[in-house]
């Protein structure tokens, strides 16, 4: 969720002085003469001194139209989800007169090299989607406002974080499968050291463990269809109760699971139920169509951009995680008796 900055804002100064934020801007920008009284100006200056308020230089530059450019950093370009994040962010940015430059980091979720000779000179702010907490150090330096999307709020270097309620998505999947009667689960887990996947794994494990007589095995896999196929085949050969439900961290992984199950003579959902996450176009293209957690990528990008604009203007971004929704389709059914 968004994390409020501890530094005082112009709103705090306005409240302390009993004036509007516009009046604060006029006084601290030394444009108050003829617009507000000398007494009001002094009250604003005193409130700013008492609070230790310092104007946000990046926000001031933005209001003056320094570059009106925001960088959106993503781990890769080939994922439909990140295309949605860009669309939502760029749409809101355009409505406020900003442009968005999309930058797929050459290092995936890891440290992103500066794409310009000097990012602080070319940008007003940075949005980073699904990147490691410290991946933006080279770009942000100590100058650029940064908002992290899909990132650990406790470890983020950003002025704010915006997250989907991905833990609730994992709980919705578990509850759906448990209600159908499934007790033996295989978690096809993305082999990516990312906060979001760790959150999903913990939420799934906790929900399953709360029901007696259940088992949960985890099979790490690369984020590819072929990787998911191999991981599923290997998991099916492990001794013990065979899984009646496979929970995938991504819709693309589910496609690999379908192929592996078919090679083993198993049918979806008659023999094994399968779920995914994202609800990309592939989910409805699979046969049977995939039960999956729908993530509103465009809303995600929009909320991220809204948070960045708030940071640039010295406001506190909106708090709260974005809800997600389980879409039940044909890939899940009660296990065989």
C-alpha angles and dihedrals in degrees: 000000000000114000117215116230116243092220115099116257134212087258089060090051091048092051093047092049095041094237138109124274087245090060090050090052092050094049098044090043088052092238097113102102111114091011105066132018125264089245092054092047091052091048090054093048091049092049090050091051093047092050095042090237119177121186115252102246093196090054091048091051090049092053089050090052097246096165106327087210128130126191119222111199119197132172094238144357100221096074118096090212093064091049087059092048090053093047093053094044095045093048093055092041091053090051087059096043098259133126125220123216113202115217121185105202112236088218097055110225090348131091111326116216118227106270092204135049085258119359095198089059094050103038142054096203147341134238115195120193121201094342128142114270094252098035096103100054094108093050100040099041107172096305115057123083109238132197119189122210122202092006139128107272091207094056102033122123089202127106086238141004127215119198142179114232090253094157090060089050090058090048091051090053092048093047092049093051094042091050089053088056102258117150105163115066138182116202111206096204124196110245092227123117093230132140093228094057092046090053092050092050094050094047093048094047093048093050094047094045090055090069117073118238097027131129131196126192123187123215114187114215140176113253094260135100091238092049091051091049092054094044092050094048091050092048092050089057094055113107117249137061108340115239117256092193132038117202113201127199091218139022091240090059089054089062089059090048091054090054093048093049091049091052088053092051093251125136131217117259100353094068103013131016118217132199135184143187130239105034094231120169091272091067092068092039094061118092111257095028113251127256103223147156110261114223114193097223095178093052088047092055091045093052090048092053091045089054092049092051089051091051091049090052094047094251129131110253122237112275131219135073120270112252120242129205134219110227109203115210137153101297096081130065139142113293120255113275 
